[in-house]
């Protein structure tokens, strides 16, 4: 889940870009504003803008914590299965080697055992790849569910506030400075956790 913040940031930036375009393109053929002379302060725009610290949100969002726990459990379960199969293969390989060294099998039997071991090895590699793909797919789906839950909640949340833009902000992203007074992380986090707790209890 390392790229989750980047995924959420990308989704929010695209959404904000669309809102930005719709907001300003609806003004028709408005004349472009002249360049601001040096030393003149910018007028605060009449567009309600706030932001959410994604790192803080995810670290304290109960749904995300449960999602991580479920993913870790699934990963451990698959790793345990793979380790069991690997030990079985290693035991078979050692048994084959022991029999060949002691001359307990004919050349024909040794060739058959070797072929069988190659099949087991190939099966083990395929299982490893399948498990890796399964985990990757489940992680992607979980991330999309998480992003969707946040986006859907923000739609409901914004009915009361009518913000034009809700940016995401985390260390190293595109927002280089944001006034703390515009931070709605705690408010959104509280609502998300209350909603999740309510839905989880049903």
Secondary structure by P-SEA (a helix, b strand, c coil): ccaaaaaaaaaaaaaaaaaaaaaaaacccccccccccccccccccccbbbbbaaaaaaaccaaaaaaaaaaaaaaaaaaaaaaaaaaaaaaaaaaaaaaaaaccccaaaaaaaaaaaaaaaaaaaaaaaaaaaaaaaaaaaaaaaaaaaaaaaaaaaaccccccbbbbbccccccccccccccaaaaaaaaaaaaaaaaaac
